[in-house]
Amino acid sequence: MNSVHVRLFTLLVVKGRTLSAAPRVPLCDTRFRRTLAQFVRSMATVSSQLPVKRPPLGSKKPKEPLRRVKAKENRGKRVDIHGPASVYVQVVGAGSRDNAAGIYVFSDFNRYLFNCGEGTQRLMQEHKLKASQLDNIFLTRLSWENVGGLSGMILTLKDTGVPECVLSGPPQLKNYLHAIKSFSGPLEEIKLSVRPYFEETYQDETMKVYQVPIFAQSKADGGKRSPRPGRSSPTQSYPRKGAAFRDPSLVVAFVCKLHPKKGNFLVAQAKELGLPVGTAAIGPLVSNLKNGKSIIYEGKEIRPEQVCTPTDPGPVFIVVECPSQEFVEAVCTNLQLRRYQAEGTEDSVALVVHMTPESVLKTNQYKEWMERFPSTTEHLILNENACTVHNIRSHKIQTQLNMIHPEIFPQLKTYESKETPATLHVPNVRAECLLKFQLRPVIEWQRDAIPSCNPEEFLKEASEVPNFLEEVDKCRKVCSAEAAERSDPKESYPEVVFLGTGSALPMKIRNVSGTLVNISPSQSVLLDCGEGTFGQLCRHYGNDVEEALSKISAVFISHLHADHHTGLLKLLYQRQRALTSLGKAFSPVSLVAPVQIMTWLEQYHDHCEEILSHVNLIPNRSLCDDAEEQNPKTSSFIQEMLKKNDLQ
């Protein structure tokens, strides 16, 4: 820590402010503007000396993944393997504004993740969903909403000793993996591969997974769909393996069919029929009976249905994303999905997971498509209308700290969608964090794991700590005296909001690096932007998050460790949405960062989504005192940033 770091920190401490989950710190010292500018220059100097490789979590790797791999190999050697006895689908992120839609699938043998938006890793850690057992991640679309947490998840899988992970979905995922290596390093310790939708069906000990490509109607070609594999267009055939181009018209649905599970052997009934239960002779008899064959024992015929429960043929669940109305026609007319809408067949669907906005759910065509599924099919809806709290521990500690100082530790908020829910005529459930749909042993909804966010319980727990309430009263008296000295509302600026104060990995109560500095009522800068920074903004500002986003004119990235910049893209996309919603003119953000960040941004721009128009890059070395003379473009960007934020 150099002198300017110390000086800034001293200003915070002298004013009596401390760090927590997401505190808000007003600073009244007029020297702060000058200090902030020096702080940015200082960090620019230091960041150029930092390596971009993520620091290791430790040389000793957990043994659990290795035990799991060995168990998997042993199961593969068995000729007659049963399907898993327990399987369920569980909501990780419900699709709310602060947590993108994500599904975790558990079986006795495997774990799967469908989509991995920002904050997924933090939620899995808080709610004890083991990332170390993931070896398959399925992505419905190559958008930052779905892959924003993927780079961090891959780094964690590598650090925990997972030997291999396969990504299924759009073929451009190969380009994404190549792009993240610009800041993650070579990732040699984990074998990463992509299973594009046009490859053969995936199968393991739990289920078969069929990938179903869906192409949106293109406005450019007069509403015609993008060509399917094997069908040509006037300019190209699609797909070209390894093609380096963006394809926003593609989403991939996943049809998952569990393997059949043989019925259970009923010991009591077998004893009544005189079978040699408990002896070595029973083994071959049980095997034949569970395989559906009748046996003759002591001259008596015994049929399978007498001593075995029926075979479970294996239910089907579908995960489909329909991100906009441009995809509705393609989803509703897809022939591969239509075959699963027949009732009374082995392929009839138990659950359809819809990652679909309300605007799509309200269309008559999509409603009719949902109604064509069997009446027994359940529908799970994940979108911004979800009403659930994901980060319970953050809410808990903030509620307790709020007792000490309500201004520094304001209550966390929830973003509430203003769109009215669609009226649906099928059995449907709105997603909540950790909601389960059990596929085996019994098909049913399970709500027992859904976390409760009860502020009264949090306050009661804190008040039971000896002498806590007395100390809180003393602190409040001191703070009230300080507040009385600040009568001018202008003295509340600059204001510092600590969005993330954690280290390389997100924790239950602390997100990775991110600090918002509100310089004035109309201007803000962001110092570092780790994964989940936008989610933290949502929890801090609630329905006012768009106003807060619209004020951000500069983002400073200290160095290229993933925990300092992988929240940048979502922040930029959400900022554009906020400016549009508020009717404000769009302007790029001043991005002060190591120049190497452009390698990552350019590759993501070329192969995934457009992003370069959102930023004006200012290489952070250009702010150093000994910086070489800058080109006119960079100089103009610097002057524009300093003038806009009153930092000259």
N, C-alpha and C positions, 0 to 999 in steps of 0.2 A: 504494500500500500504506500503510495507516494504522498507528498505533502498536500496535494490538492484533494486526494481522497480523504485524508485526515481532516482537512479544513471543512469539507462538505459534511462529513460525519459529525464533526464538532458542532456545526450549526444545528444539526438535528437534535443532538443530545442536550445542548444548552437550552433549547426551547422546551425541553422536557418531553420529547417524543420518543417512542420506541417502536420496534418492529413487531408485526404479528401476521396473521393470515392475510389480511388486506386492509391495513390501516390507512387512514387519510391524515396527512400531516400538513397543517397550514404553517407557512414560514413567513415571518413578518419582516425579517432583516432585509433592507434594501440592497445589501451587498450580494444577495443571493443570485441575482441575474448575472453579475460578473463572475461569481463563483461557478455557476452552472456552465458558462462558456468555457472557463478554464478546466472544469472537470471533464468536459467532452474532449478538449484538446489533450488533456493528460491521458485519458483512457485510449485515445487514438495512438499515442506514443507507445503505451504499454502493450496494446493489442497486437501491434505489428511483431512483437517478440514472442507471442504465444503460439504454440503448436496447434494445429487444427485437429489432431487426433484426440478422440475421446479418452479421458483418463480411465485406466482399468479399475474395475471394482474390487480386484483382489486376485491373487494368483491361484487361490484354492477354489475350484469350481464345485458347486453342489453336486451330490451324487445322484439325486433323484432323477434327473433326465436320463442318466446312463442306465439306471435300474429300469426305467420305463422302456428304453430302447431294447434292453435285453429281454424283458417280458414280451415285447412285441415280436421279437425274433423267435422266441419259443412258441408263441401262438401260431406263427406262420408255419412251423414244422408239423403242427397237428393236421391230420387229414380231415377229421370231422370236427369242425369248429361251430359252436353255437353263436347266434347273434347275441349282442349284449342284452343283459336283463334289465338294465336301467338306462334310459335315454331321455333327455329333456332339452328344450330350447329355452334360453334365458335372455332377457333383455339386459344389455349393458348400458348403452346410451339410447334413450327413448326418442331421439330425434328432435329434442327441444333446441331452442336457439343456442344454448350454451353447451350442449352435448349432442354431437351428431349421432345418427342412428347406427347401432351396432348390435349384433346378435352373437351370443356365445352358445355353442352346442356341446353338451356333455354326454359322454357314454362311458361305460365301464372300461372301454379300450382306448378311446381317442378323445381329443378336444379339438374344436374347430372355432374359427372366428369369421363372421361375415361382416365385412367392412371394418375399417380401423381409423376412424376420425380422430381429431385432436382430443386428448383427454381420456382416451380408451385405456391406456396403460395405467393412469392414475386411478381410474375407477376400478380396474381389475385388482390393483394392489389393495385399495381400501376395502373392497368387498370380498377379498380372498378368492378370486378367480385366478387359478394358477396359469400364468403365462408360460412357465417353464415346460408345460405339457402340450403347448401348441406346436403342431408341425404342418398345419394346413390353414391358410388364410384365403378366403374367397372375397373378391372385390367385384361389386356389381357395375362399377363405372369408374373411369379414371378421372375423378374430380377431387379437389382438395378436401371436400366434405367427407370423402370416403377413405382417402389415403393420408390425411394430415398427421395421423399418429403412427403411420407405418414405419417411418425411419427410426423413430425412438423405440418402437416395439422390436424391430430387427436388431438394434444394438443391444437391447436387453436380452433377447433370446441368445445372441452371441455370447454375452457376458455370463449367462447362466448355464452355458454348456450345451444348448440344444444343437445337435449336429446338423440338422437339415430342416429347411422350411420351404414349402412350395406355395407360390401365389397363383391362384386361378382367376381367370377373367380376361379382360382386354389384352391383346398382344402387346400393346404399348407399355405394359408393366415392365418389360425388359429394359426399355429406355429409362423408365423411372428408377429402376435399380442402378443403372449405370450413372444416372444423374446424382443420386444421393452419395455415391462414393467420392464425389468432389469435396465433401466435408466429413464423411464418416471414415474414410480410409478404405483399404482394399477388402475388408470383411472376409478375410481368408479363413477365419475360425469356424464359419458356418457356411454350409452349402446352400445357396439360394438358387431357385429355379422358377421358371414361369410355365404354367400349363395354360396356354391360350385356349379360347373356347372351341377352336376347330380341331383340337386334339381329341384322342379317344376318351371315353368315359372314365372317370376316376373311381376306383374301388378299393376299399380297405376292409378291416375286420368288422366295421360297424355298418357301412352303407355304400351304396352307389350314388355318385353325384353326376347328373347330366347338366351340361352347360347349354343354355339356350340363348343365342344371340338375338338381340332385338334392335332394329335400326329405326331411328326417328324419321318422320317425314321431313324432307329438306325443303325449306322455303325457296332455295336457289333454283331447284329443278322443278318448280311448279307443283310441289306437293307429292312428287314421286318418292318412293322409299329408296334409300341407299341400296346398292346392289348387294345381294347375298353372296357368300362364297360360291364360286363356280359360275356366277352370272356376271356378264361383262357389262361395262358401261362404255360410252364412246371414247373415254379417255384412259380408263384403267380397269383392271379387275381387282376385286376386293375379297379377301385381304391379301396384301403382299407381306409375306413373313419377314419380320425384321424391318418393316417399313418405318421410316422416321418421319411420322407426321401425326398431327393431332386428329382425333376422330370423335368430336363431341356428339355425333349421332348414334353412338353405340352404347347400349347397356347390355349386361349379361344377367339373365335370370338363372337360378339354380334349382333344379328338381332333385330332391334327396329322398331316396327310398331305402329304408332300413332293411337289412337282411332278415330273412325269416328266422324265427326262434322256435325251436322244438318245444313241445309242451312239457310241463313238469311231471315227473313221476310221482304218483300218489301212493305213498308208502302204506298208509292205513288200509286203503282198498286192496292193495297187493297182498297184504297179510291175510285179509279176510278171504281172498281167493286161494290162499295156500301157497303163494310163491315164496321161494327161499330167501326172503329178505334178511340181510345181514350176513350172508354167506358169499363165497367166491362165485357160486353158480349164478347169482343174480345178475352179474354184469352183462353177459351176452343177451340175456332175456330183456333187460331194460333197453339195451341198444336197439334191438329189433322193434320193440314196442314203440319207442320214441321215433323210429324211422317209419312208423305207420304200418308195420307188419304184424299180423296176428301170430301167436305162438301156440304150440301144444305143450302143455305141462301136465304130466301124470294123467295123460289121456283126456285132458280137458282143454278146450279151446278158449284162449283169452284174447280178446280184441283190444286194440290200443285205447279206444275210447273208454274202456272199463277202468283203466289204471293210469291214464295220462290226460292232462288238460289239452285242449285243442292247440294246434300249432298256430303261432302268430305269424301271418304272412308278411308282416313288415309294413307299417304305415308310411305314408309319403308326406313330406312337407315341402313347400315351395317358398323361395325367397325371391321377390321381384321388386325392382325399383322402377317407378314411372315418374321421372323427375319433373316433367312438364307436359302440357297438353299436346306437344308435338309427338310424344311417344304413345299416346292413347290408342290411336288406330293400330299401330304395330303390335302393341301388347294384346289388344282385344281380338285380333285376327290371327295371332300366331298359332299355327297348326300343332306345334310341339306341345304347347301348353293346353290346347283344347282337348287333347286325348285324356288329360287328367281330370276333366270336368264330368266324365261319365260316372253315374251313380251305380253302386253295387258291384264294382270290380275291385280287383286287388290293387289297382292303380288309383283308386279314388283317394282324394287328398284329405288328410286330417287337419292340416293347418296351412294357411297362406299368410306369409309375412309381407305386408305392404309397406315399403318405404316410399310413401306417396304423399305429396302435399294436398291440402284441402281443396285447392282449385281443381285438381284432377279427380279427387273423390266425388266432387259435386257434378261431374259430367255424366250425362245419362248413359253414354256408351260404357264408361268404366263401371258404373253401378250395375248395368245389365250383365257385364262380364263377370262381376263378382257373384251375381245371382245365379249364374249358370253352374257354379260349383254345387256339389251335393249339399243338401240341407244340413247334413251333419258336419260339414267343413266349418272350422273356426277361422276367423280372420283377425290378425293382429296388426294394428295401425301404428306406424311410427312416423311422426312429423312434428312440426313446431307447435301444434296444439296440445302436445303432451303436457300433462300437469303433474309433475313429479320433481322431487329434490334428489339429485344424484350425490352430491358431495356433502354427506351428512356431517362428517367430522369437522369440515370447515365451518358449517353453520353452528355447530355446537360450540367450538372454541370462540367464535366471533360473538355469539350470544353471551357467553360468560365474560369475555373481555369488555363487552359493551357496558356491563355493570360498573366497570372501573372508570371508563371514560367514553361516553356515547359519541363524542365528536371524533376522537381519533379512531375508535373502533365502531363505526356505524353498523347497524344490523344489515346482514346480507339480504339481497332482494332476488326476486324471480321475474324473469321476462315473461310477460303474458301476451300470447298472440291475440290480435284483435279480430282475427277471422273466425266466423261462426263455424262450428263443426258441421260436416255433411250429414244428412239424414240417410242412413243405410238400412236396407231391409234384409240383412244377413246377420248371423251371429258374429258380433265383432267386439273386440276389446281394445281400448286405448292403452298404449304401452306405458309401463311404469318401470323405473329402475329395479332390476332383479326379479321382475315378474317371470314366472316359469309356466311353460306349457309342457306337461309330461307326456311323452309318447309311449314309454314303457316304465313300469309294468301295466299301468292303467292310463288311458288317455283322459287327461283332466287339467284344468288350470290350478296352479298353486300360488298362493299369495303370501305364504308364511315368511318368505325371505325378503319381501319388500321393506326397505328401511323406513323407520318412523322419524320424522323431524318435528319434535315437540319441544318448543322453546321453554315451556314450563318445567319439563323434566330436566333440561340443561341447567336452568337457574336453580332448581332444587338441589341438584348434585353439587353445584358450586357453593351454595349457601351452607351445606353440611360440612364443609371444610372448616376446622377450628379457627376462630378469629377472623375468618375471611370477610364477613360483612362489616366488622368493625374497621378493618383496614381499608375497605372500599369507601366507607364514610369519610375517613381521614383524607384519602386521595381526592375524593370529590370536592372537599372543602378547599384544598390547595388549587385544584383545577378551576374552581369557580372564581377564586380570587384572580387567577391569571386571565380568565375570560373577561372579567369586568374591566380589565385594563385595555382590552381591544374593543373599542366602541365603533371604530370605523370599519365598515364591511370590506373596504379595499385592502385592509390589512390581512385578509384571509388568503391573499395571493402573494407569492407563488404557493402552491399546494402540492405536496408529494403524496402519491397513492402507491403504496407498495403492493403490487399485484402478485409478485412471486419473489420469495426470498430463499428458496431451497437451492440444492446443489444439482448435480448431474441428473438425478432421477427425481421425478415428482413424488411427493409424499402425501399422506392423508390430509394434512392440514396446511401444507406449504407447497405452492406450485413452483416451477422453475423460474429462472430470472425474468423479471419484468417490472419496470418502475415508470409510472406515469407522472409527469411533472406538468401540472396546470399552471402555466405562466400567468395567465390572465383569464377573465371570463370567456374569452373567445379563442385562445391559443393554447395548445398543449404539445409537448414532445414526449416521446417514449424512449426510455433508456433500456435497451435489450427487449427481446420479444420471443421468449421461449414458448414451447408448445403449450397451448391452453391459455395463452394470455387473453385472447378474446373472451373465452369462457369466464375468466376472472373479471373482466370488464362487465360482462352481463350480470354477474352475481353482485358486483358493487353498485352498478347504476340501474339495474332492472330495466324498466320501460324507457328510461332516459339514455340508454346505451347509444342510440343513434346520434343523439346530440353530442355525447362525449366523443364518439368516433369522428364526427364531422370537424371537430376542433383540432384533431391531430394533424400537424403539418410536417413533422419531422420524426424520423425513427433512427436511433443510434444503435448500431450493433457493435459491441465491443470486440468480439472475436467469433470465430466460426465453429465453436463447439455447438453441437446440436441443441443443447438446452438453452442457448442464447438467441437462436434465430428461427427455429422451425415453427414458430407461431406467426411468422411474418405474413405468409401468404393469405391465411384466413383473415388476418386483420385487414389486409389490403382489399380483399374481396368484400368483406363486410363494411368497410369504410365506403367503398363505391356504392353499395346498396343503401347505406345511410344517407349519403349525399343525394342520391336519386329520390329517396323517400321524403327528404326534407325540402326538395326542390332547389338544392344548391348546386352551383356549377362544380363540375369535377376538375380537380387539379392533382397532379402527381405529388406523392410524398417525397420530401427530401430524405434520401436514404444515406446516412453516414455509416460506412461499413468498410471492412477490408475489401479491396478490389476483387479478391478471389471469389466473393459471393456471386459475382456476375456469371461465373462458370455454371453454378447451380441454377441461377434464375434463367439463364439463356437456354439451358438444356430442358428445364421444365417447360419453358415457353414454347420451345420447338416441338416437344413430343407430347405434352399433356394439356396445358391450358394457357391462354394468353395472360401474361403478367407484366411484361416489360414496360407497358405504357403507364403502369401504376407508380413508377419510381423515377426519380432523378438521382443518379448515383453521385455521391461525393466521397471519393476515397478518403478514409480517415487519416491517412498520412498527410493529406493536404492541409489538415488543420494543425499539424505540428509546427512548433516555432521554427524548426530548421527545414521546413518543407521546401522543395524546389518550386520554381515558378510554375504556376498552373496554366493549363490551356484556357482560352477564353470561356469555353463552355463550362468547365468546372468552376472557374472564378465567378461566373454569373450565378451558378447554382448556390455557391457559398453565400454570396451577397444577398440573394433572394431569401435564403433560409434565415440568416442573421437579422435581416430587416423585418421579416414577417413575425419572428418570435422576439423582437426587441432585445436581441443579444449583442448588438454592435457596441 
